[in-house]
């Protein structure tokens, strides 16, 4: 709207000037110096305002893009966590047959190798969060911090659980070897 406002008004002034010249209300130049000066000052003000609007629009677009990226990355880390927890559940660690012990230990170690990837994703999410929280109110910021803390705690709990099971399985392997 603001981009077209001045050109529309200029067109209206020109058409009125032509009408006045045809009707003979003005002799010669219908645009007097005061109108031209006022129109040029309005043009300058218009260009400044338009520049501010465009800058603000770009800033808002950047923020929206940052929020979209944050939500996308948050979704990715939550999916990663869900998959890791499902992999852990597939191991059926409640009842372990002796023949499955080495295979379970290998799978536990493979899952533990993936934990730094989750920590890196969480760190990336925290960096994005620090940038975004400067633009929102305290209630929203607290909510986002709580979500992030929940994600970090889930990663820590997953890591602790996997390490506990790994140590337990290693102890079982040493007992099996001692028994044999």
C-alpha positions, 0 to 999 in steps of 0.5 A: 500500500505504502509503495503505491500511495505516492505514485497514485497521489501524483497521478491524481494531482496531474489529472486534476492539473490537466482538468484545471487547464482544460477548464481554464481555471488556471493560467499556464502552470497550475502547479505552483511552487508551494505544491511542488515543494510540499510534494517533494518533501512528502516524497522524501518522507515517503521514501524514508518511511518506505525504507523503514517498513522494508527494513522492518519487514526483512527483520520480521522475515529473518525472525520467522525463518529463525523460529522455523529453523528452531522448531524444525531442529527441535522436531529433529532432536525429539525424533532422534530421542524417540528413535533412540529410546525405541532402540533401547526398548528393542533390546528387551533388557529385562530378560537376557539369555546368556547367548544374547549377552555379547550381541546386546553389549554391542548394540548398547555400545553402538547406541552410546556412540550416538549420544554425542550426536544428540548432545551436539543437536541440543547444543545447536538448539541452545545457541538458536534459543539464546538468539530467539529469546531476546525477541520474546516475552518472559512467559514464552522464554520460560516455556521454551527453556523448560522444553529445552531442559526436558530434552537435555534431561531425556538425553542425560537419562538415556545416556545414564541408562545405557551406561548402567546397562552396559556396565551391568552386561560387562559384569555379567560377561565377567561372571560368565567367563569366571563360571566357565 
